[in-house]
Each structure stands twice: as C-alpha cells, then as structure tokens.
C-alpha cells in the first residue's frame, strides 16, 4: 500500500454503523462532481457538516487515526453513486480526504477509488466499514459498482485541513 494512504478496516463500532446507515438520516440531493476538466456528472449528496454527530464525534474518531497535529473540518457529507456514474479525476481542495465506505461489497463489483499515486496508481476496494485517508490534492476518482443489480455505492466523506 502506498505510504500516502492510510486504511483502517472495521473502523466504526456497531452503534455508529446503525446510526449512520439509518435511511431516514439521508436527505439526498443532486450535486455536480468536482472535475479538473470541467465536465462533472451529477451524483447524490447529503451534507452533514452542521450535524454534531458527524462534525465532532465522527470527525474526532477519524483524526485519531492521523499523525500528531491539529486539524479542522472543512465539510462532511454522504456521496451516492449508482451504476454508470463514475466521477472524473479531480482534487478535493483540502489537505486530507477521509472516506468511510458504507455499502455492502463483493469482489467483482468494482466501485474502486483510484488514486494517482507514484510510481503507479493505487486502487482501493470499497469494503464496508473501511476508512481510507489520503492527501486531498492527489488526483483521484471514484468508480461506481459495475452492475445494475449492485446497491448504491455510498461513502461518508470528510474534507480536512491542517491548522
């Protein structure tokens, strides 16, 4: 695994999983993906930046996995991608991006996050309850699941800056 990435499997406890996978929590809206080439596609998004459970409790759990330092939350939100709805390569405009993968997953479904690390790109499987943290200024993209029968690919994204 590339040294710029940090992956923690089984990140959330059962109580946290029950809370954040409750469908009544999501208030999906449409958002245009951030794209370096300007032709972003629409995907589902649900902003949780103003929710204390996300902006304090979960944010503190995420930054516990980082090296010593001071961090501030730029924003936190759910992303939802359906089949055929990949993002373009983009940068996030923050120091660090943390993703928690929240969909059921089976190998063969695709749904990778591709990060253009050196000397070669890194592909990360979107395994349920996996936390991945990477520099937000590295080009990356999210792939949807490969088949229409697959569930919505859902992540919880934290955009983080160093203080």
Backbone as numpy.savetxt, mean C-alpha at the origin, in Angstrom:
# Nx Ny Nz CAx CAy CAz Cx Cy Cz
16.15 -10.06 -0.82 15.31 -8.88 -0.82 16.20 -7.64 -0.82
15.79 -6.62 -1.52 16.55 -5.39 -1.63 16.61 -4.70 -0.26
17.77 -4.14 0.07 17.97 -3.53 1.39 17.15 -2.25 1.59
16.62 -1.67 0.52 15.80 -0.47 0.66 14.37 -0.80 1.07
14.01 -2.08 1.03 12.66 -2.51 1.36 12.65 -3.20 2.72
11.55 -3.00 3.42 11.35 -3.72 4.67 10.00 -4.43 4.56
10.00 -5.73 4.83 8.77 -6.51 4.77 8.55 -7.20 6.11
7.33 -7.07 6.60 6.93 -7.71 7.86 5.65 -8.48 7.57
5.71 -9.80 7.65 4.51 -10.61 7.47 3.76 -10.72 8.80
2.45 -10.97 8.70 1.59 -11.09 9.89 1.71 -9.85 10.78
1.62 -8.70 10.15 1.84 -7.42 10.83 0.74 -7.08 11.83
-0.50 -7.22 11.43 -1.61 -6.81 12.28 -2.06 -7.95 13.19
-2.57 -7.60 14.38 -3.18 -8.61 15.22 -4.63 -8.84 14.79
-5.25 -9.87 15.32 -6.60 -10.25 14.88 -7.62 -9.14 15.12
-7.51 -8.44 16.24 -8.45 -7.35 16.54 -8.32 -6.22 15.50
-7.08 -5.87 15.15 -6.86 -4.83 14.14 -7.39 -5.28 12.77
-7.17 -6.53 12.42 -7.67 -7.06 11.14 -9.18 -6.96 11.08
-9.85 -7.35 12.14 -11.32 -7.28 12.16 -11.80 -5.85 11.99
-11.11 -4.91 12.62 -11.52 -3.51 12.52 -11.33 -2.97 11.10
-10.16 -3.17 10.51 -9.90 -2.51 9.23 -10.45 -3.27 8.03
-10.89 -4.50 8.21 -11.51 -5.21 7.09 -13.04 -5.17 7.17
-13.58 -4.41 8.10 -15.02 -4.23 8.20 -15.50 -3.41 7.01
-16.37 -3.98 6.16 -16.77 -3.25 4.94 -17.48 -1.93 5.22
-18.09 -1.75 6.39 -18.77 -0.49 6.68 -17.78 0.64 6.91
-16.51 0.31 7.13 -15.47 1.31 7.34 -15.12 2.05 6.05
-15.28 1.37 4.93 -14.84 1.93 3.65 -15.91 2.83 3.05
-15.48 3.98 2.64 -16.32 4.93 1.93 -15.61 5.19 0.60
-15.74 4.21 -0.33 -14.96 4.27 -1.57 -15.36 5.47 -2.42
-14.36 6.10 -2.99 -14.52 7.12 -4.01 -13.53 6.82 -5.12
-13.64 7.53 -6.22 -12.72 7.33 -7.34 -11.59 8.33 -7.25
-10.40 7.87 -7.61 -9.21 8.72 -7.63 -8.42 8.40 -8.89
-7.74 9.38 -9.43 -6.85 9.17 -10.58 -5.47 8.82 -10.04
-4.87 7.76 -10.59 -3.55 7.36 -10.11 -2.52 8.42 -10.43
-1.56 8.57 -9.54 -0.44 9.48 -9.70 0.51 8.85 -10.71
0.75 9.50 -11.81 1.57 8.92 -12.86 2.62 9.90 -13.34
3.85 9.44 -13.48 4.92 10.30 -14.00 4.70 10.66 -15.47
3.89 9.87 -16.18 3.65 10.16 -17.59 2.29 10.80 -17.83
1.52 11.03 -16.76 0.32 11.83 -16.87 -0.91 11.14 -17.41
-0.92 9.82 -17.54 -2.12 9.17 -18.07 -2.68 8.16 -17.07
-2.75 8.58 -15.81 -3.21 7.70 -14.74 -4.64 7.24 -14.94
-4.93 6.08 -14.41 -6.26 5.49 -14.46 -6.99 5.70 -13.15
-8.30 5.55 -13.20 -9.08 5.63 -11.98 -8.97 4.34 -11.17
-9.00 4.49 -9.87 -9.06 3.35 -8.96 -9.85 3.79 -7.75
-10.18 2.84 -6.89 -10.94 3.16 -5.69 -10.02 3.66 -4.59
-10.51 4.59 -3.80 -9.73 5.15 -2.71 -10.67 5.51 -1.57
-10.19 5.35 -0.34 -10.96 5.73 0.84 -10.00 6.36 1.84
-10.12 7.68 2.01 -9.19 8.45 2.84 -9.47 8.22 4.32
-8.42 7.94 5.08 -8.54 7.72 6.53 -7.59 8.63 7.31
-7.09 9.68 6.68 -6.11 10.57 7.30 -6.64 11.22 8.57
-7.92 11.49 8.64 -8.50 12.16 9.80 -9.02 11.20 10.87
-8.84 9.92 10.67 -9.34 8.91 11.61 -8.21 8.54 12.58
-8.43 8.75 13.88 -7.38 8.57 14.88 -6.86 7.12 14.93
-7.70 6.15 14.67 -7.23 4.77 14.67 -6.12 4.60 13.63
-6.28 5.22 12.47 -5.31 5.10 11.38 -4.14 6.07 11.53
-4.44 7.35 11.85 -3.38 8.37 11.86 -2.52 8.35 13.13
-2.97 7.63 14.14 -2.18 7.54 15.38 -1.82 6.10 15.71
-2.82 5.29 16.01 -2.56 3.92 16.45 -1.81 3.11 15.38
-2.40 2.96 14.17 -1.73 2.15 13.14 -0.46 2.82 12.64
-0.47 4.13 12.51 0.74 4.83 12.09 1.90 4.55 13.06
1.64 4.60 14.36 2.68 4.30 15.35 3.16 2.86 15.24
2.26 1.93 14.95 2.66 0.53 14.75 3.59 0.41 13.55
3.29 1.15 12.48 4.14 1.12 11.28 5.52 1.69 11.58
5.58 2.87 12.19 6.89 3.49 12.39 7.73 2.76 13.43
7.12 1.92 14.25 7.91 1.06 15.15 8.84 0.13 14.36
8.48 -0.15 13.12 9.28 -1.06 12.28 10.41 -0.35 11.55
10.52 0.96 11.73 11.55 1.74 11.05 12.76 1.95 11.96
13.85 2.37 11.35 15.03 2.73 12.13 14.70 3.92 13.01
15.55 4.16 13.97 15.35 5.29 14.87 15.22 6.56 14.05
14.31 7.41 14.44 14.11 8.67 13.75 12.73 9.22 14.08
12.44 10.38 13.57 11.16 11.02 13.80 10.43 11.10 12.47
9.16 10.74 12.49 8.37 10.65 11.27 7.03 11.34 11.48
6.50 11.83 10.37 5.16 12.41 10.41 4.35 11.83 9.26
3.08 11.70 9.50 2.17 11.14 8.51 1.72 12.23 7.54
1.88 11.96 6.27 1.36 12.87 5.24 -0.11 12.55 4.98
-0.41 11.25 4.77 -1.80 10.81 4.60 -1.85 9.29 4.69
-3.06 8.79 4.92 -3.30 7.35 4.97 -4.64 7.08 4.29
-4.68 6.03 3.46 -5.89 5.75 2.71 -5.87 4.30 2.20
-7.06 3.80 1.92 -7.20 2.51 1.27 -7.15 2.70 -0.23
-6.52 1.76 -0.95 -6.57 1.67 -2.41 -7.33 0.41 -2.78
-8.13 0.48 -3.81 -8.81 -0.70 -4.32 -8.62 -0.79 -5.83
-8.10 -1.92 -6.30 -7.89 -2.13 -7.73 -8.64 -3.37 -8.17
-9.40 -3.24 -9.22 -10.07 -4.39 -9.78 -9.29 -4.89 -10.99
-9.65 -6.04 -11.48 -8.96 -6.69 -12.60 -8.77 -5.72 -13.76
-7.53 -5.67 -14.27 -7.22 -4.81 -15.42 -6.91 -3.37 -15.07
-6.85 -3.04 -13.80 -6.67 -1.66 -13.37 -5.31 -1.47 -12.71
-4.25 -1.59 -13.51 -2.89 -1.39 -13.00 -2.59 0.11 -12.93
-1.70 0.47 -12.04 -1.23 1.85 -12.03 -0.06 1.96 -13.02
0.34 3.17 -13.31 1.55 3.41 -14.08 2.71 3.54 -13.10
3.94 3.48 -13.60 5.08 3.77 -12.75 4.94 5.19 -12.22
5.21 5.35 -10.95 5.08 6.66 -10.33 5.94 6.73 -9.07
6.10 7.96 -8.59 6.73 8.23 -7.30 5.64 8.81 -6.40
5.77 8.60 -5.11 4.68 9.00 -4.22 4.80 10.40 -3.63
5.91 11.09 -3.79 6.01 12.44 -3.24 6.13 12.46 -1.72
6.74 11.43 -1.16 6.97 11.36 0.28 8.29 10.62 0.50
8.78 10.66 1.72 10.04 9.98 2.02 9.89 8.47 2.04
8.80 7.98 2.63 8.56 6.54 2.74 7.10 6.24 2.43
6.89 5.10 1.81 5.55 4.56 1.60 5.47 3.24 2.35
4.39 3.07 3.09 4.14 1.80 3.77 2.81 1.26 3.26
2.81 0.01 2.84 1.60 -0.65 2.36 1.29 -1.85 3.24
0.02 -1.98 3.60 -0.46 -3.20 4.25 -1.41 -3.85 3.26
-1.10 -5.07 2.84 -1.94 -5.80 1.89 -3.09 -6.45 2.65
-4.32 -6.25 2.16 -5.49 -6.66 2.92 -6.42 -7.62 2.19
-6.09 -8.01 0.98 -6.94 -8.94 0.24 -6.49 -10.37 0.44
-7.42 -11.31 0.35 -6.97 -12.71 0.28 -6.06 -12.84 -0.93
-5.12 -13.80 -0.87 -4.17 -13.93 -1.97 -3.80 -15.38 -2.19
-3.70 -15.75 -3.47 -3.17 -17.05 -3.87 -2.09 -16.82 -4.91
-0.99 -17.58 -4.80 0.06 -17.48 -5.82 -0.57 -17.79 -7.17
-0.15 -17.04 -8.18 -0.70 -17.18 -9.51 -1.70 -16.09 -9.86
-2.14 -15.36 -8.87 -3.09 -14.27 -9.10 -2.42 -12.99 -9.59
-1.10 -12.87 -9.46 -0.43 -11.62 -9.81 -0.60 -10.63 -8.68
-0.96 -9.39 -9.04 -1.20 -8.37 -8.01 0.05 -7.84 -7.35
1.20 -8.04 -7.98 2.48 -7.63 -7.40 2.57 -6.12 -7.25
3.45 -5.70 -6.36 3.97 -4.34 -6.39 5.36 -4.47 -6.98
5.62 -3.73 -8.04 6.93 -3.75 -8.70 7.65 -2.46 -8.36
8.85 -2.61 -7.80 9.65 -1.46 -7.38 10.94 -1.48 -8.19
11.24 -0.37 -8.85 12.41 -0.31 -9.72 13.68 -0.06 -8.91
14.07 -1.07 -8.16 15.29 -1.05 -7.37 16.47 -1.39 -8.27
17.67 -1.13 -7.78 18.90 -1.48 -8.50 19.55 -2.67 -7.80
20.12 -3.59 -8.47 20.43 -3.60 -9.89 19.27 -4.10 -10.76
18.22 -4.64 -10.13 17.07 -5.09 -10.92 15.80 -4.86 -10.13
14.65 -4.79 -10.80 13.38 -4.53 -10.11 13.06 -5.63 -9.08
12.32 -5.24 -8.08 11.85 -6.15 -7.04 10.34 -6.31 -7.17
9.87 -7.55 -7.17 8.43 -7.84 -7.18 8.04 -8.35 -5.80
6.99 -7.75 -5.23 6.53 -8.15 -3.91 5.12 -8.72 -4.05
4.93 -9.95 -3.58 3.61 -10.57 -3.58 2.72 -9.87 -2.55
1.47 -9.64 -2.90 0.56 -8.95 -1.98 -0.11 -9.90 -1.00
0.68 -10.58 -0.20 0.15 -11.53 0.77 -0.65 -10.81 1.86
-1.80 -11.38 2.20 -2.66 -10.80 3.22 -1.87 -10.53 4.51
-2.06 -9.34 5.07 -1.47 -8.92 6.34 0.05 -8.73 6.25
0.55 -8.44 5.07 1.97 -8.13 4.89 2.14 -6.62 4.88
3.11 -6.14 5.64 3.52 -4.74 5.63 4.77 -4.63 4.79
4.78 -3.68 3.86 5.99 -3.39 3.08 6.25 -1.90 3.18
7.51 -1.55 3.47 7.92 -0.15 3.56 9.07 0.06 2.57
8.98 1.13 1.78 10.02 1.43 0.79 10.10 2.94 0.58
11.22 3.44 0.05 11.35 4.88 -0.22 10.29 5.33 -1.24
9.55 6.37 -0.89 8.48 6.85 -1.75 8.94 7.49 -3.04
10.24 7.80 -3.15 10.75 8.44 -4.37 11.24 7.43 -5.41
11.15 6.14 -5.11 11.54 5.11 -6.09 10.34 4.83 -7.00
10.60 4.77 -8.31 9.54 4.42 -9.24 8.98 3.04 -8.89
7.65 2.94 -8.90 6.98 1.68 -8.60 5.60 1.68 -9.21
5.00 0.51 -9.25 3.62 0.40 -9.74 2.96 -0.80 -9.10
1.64 -0.74 -9.05 0.84 -1.82 -8.49 0.09 -2.50 -9.63
0.12 -3.81 -9.62 -0.62 -4.60 -10.59 -1.89 -5.13 -9.95
-2.96 -5.16 -10.70 -4.19 -5.76 -10.19 -4.06 -7.27 -10.23
-5.01 -7.95 -9.61 -5.04 -9.40 -9.73 -5.38 -9.76 -11.18
-4.93 -10.92 -11.61 -4.96 -11.29 -13.02 -6.33 -11.70 -13.54
-7.22 -12.17 -12.68 -8.46 -12.77 -13.16 -9.68 -12.04 -12.62
-10.74 -12.02 -13.41 -11.98 -11.38 -12.98 -12.58 -12.06 -11.76
-12.29 -13.33 -11.57 -12.84 -14.04 -10.42 -12.09 -13.73 -9.12
-10.96 -13.03 -9.22 -10.18 -12.66 -8.04 -10.89 -11.52 -7.30
-10.64 -11.41 -6.00 -11.24 -10.29 -5.25 -10.59 -8.97 -5.61
-11.18 -7.90 -5.13 -10.58 -6.57 -5.23 -9.22 -6.60 -4.52
-8.20 -6.02 -5.13 -6.87 -5.93 -4.50 -6.89 -4.67 -3.64
-6.81 -4.85 -2.32 -6.92 -3.73 -1.38 -5.63 -3.59 -0.59
-5.15 -2.36 -0.52 -4.01 -2.03 0.34 -4.39 -0.84 1.21
-3.75 -0.75 2.35 -3.81 0.43 3.19 -2.45 1.12 3.04
-2.46 2.34 2.53 -1.21 3.05 2.20 -0.97 4.19 3.18
0.26 4.23 3.69 0.71 5.32 4.55 1.80 6.07 3.80
1.63 7.37 3.64 2.66 8.23 3.05 3.32 8.96 4.21
4.62 8.76 4.37 5.35 9.17 5.56 6.53 10.06 5.19
6.75 11.10 5.98 7.91 11.97 5.80 8.77 11.95 7.06
10.07 12.11 6.86 10.99 12.24 7.99 10.89 13.68 8.52
10.94 13.81 9.83 10.91 15.16 10.43 12.31 15.74 10.46
